[in-house]
Amino acid sequence: MRYPVLGLTILFTAILLPSMAVAVDFDVETATRGYLDQLQGEERERSDRYFEGGYWLPVWGTLIAVLVDGLFLRFRWSARIRDVAERITKWRWLQPAIYAAPYTIIGTVITLPWTIYTDFFREKAYGFVNQSFGEWAGEQAIGLVIGIIAISIFLMILFAVIRRMPKNWWILGTITTSLLLIFFVLVSPIYIAPIFNDYTEMEDGPLKNDIIAMAQAYDVPADKIYVFNQSKQHDRISANVSGFANTMRISLNDNLLNKGTPEEIKAVMGHELGHYVKGHIWRIILIMSLLLGIGFFLISRLVPKLIAKHGERWGVRSVSDIAALPLFGIVLAIYSLAITPITNSLIRINESEADLFGLQAANEPDGFASIAMKLSAYRKIEPGPIEEIIFFDHPSGETRVRMAMEWKAKNLPD
Ligand SMILES: [Zn+2]
């Protein structure tokens, strides 16, 4: 008779003890609420207002992009730019590259008031910008030059493909664009990022040693970790993984190092290690390529129909005519707006995976929760579930704090 009773006692102890230990010492809900309630009143309203305002910016941005491309067609600017390109060179393969500069510059100039409002004045109004207007405009101009070079190369390749296979160009077009994307991701940490910021080694000290030890536990060498002076541009805490293959690296901005506690910095570093170790850049490139493939397919089916109907009025001859580019722009702009919830969710799933990885790697659940609170200065902290799926490309502060506290409850019972 004693054995079954003993067995039952052991069973009950096994069931009750772990949950009781957690319930007595640590309650996930109370701990989560404790963090979330740190953001209150005017500060919370401001953060909500800033982030919710951002829901509408892509809608207006798309509308403006469609209108501007409409102007290029309606007033035959596109056809005229193509005529000039054809007069400059007889080489058909080069004409799209010549078209790229005036098209990009005119488009940028028309949309400039909108860009200045969204990227400078709106950010300045919320106190995030650390640059004067002149400094900001200078960087925009450099960005424009880099953009024109990239777009020229892209258009030369894409339209060469379209000329060879006017019906099914979207397949090879997607493959070549993806290869080009990989190339830009590969070279950007070495040739583009240093144009805007200085990338240096982290200062020696116990924090650096901790971070290097954490990285080495996952076979990430110390020379893959950089610090960059982003306080030059803005006040936001940020870190990222950039590059591809042997140029892949983790970069922490100086705002994080200056405003974060060692526990918070380690928590962020654990998250970035997650992106690095799990090869999220690969995954993002693959996802973006697939989505772009669908976009190109839509263009290949819709644009010829539009040209058949209105081509004469616009001066656009066929889908392989570079003057058709504004039509590509209109279809892509509407398509990318429509799939925003999908792209946001795919990125958010990666981010959530990196969050969990980071909790395990850094073992700093409270550091992670408190840095999530600091990030909530510019990301609405407690959205509804549908709102988070549609508009959030990172988990909300609430999701992150709760994940950290759940992890803490499971892994640090004392
Ligand atoms: Zn991330």
Residues whose N, C-alpha, C, O or C-beta is under 5 A from the ligand:
A	BS01	ZN	E351 A354
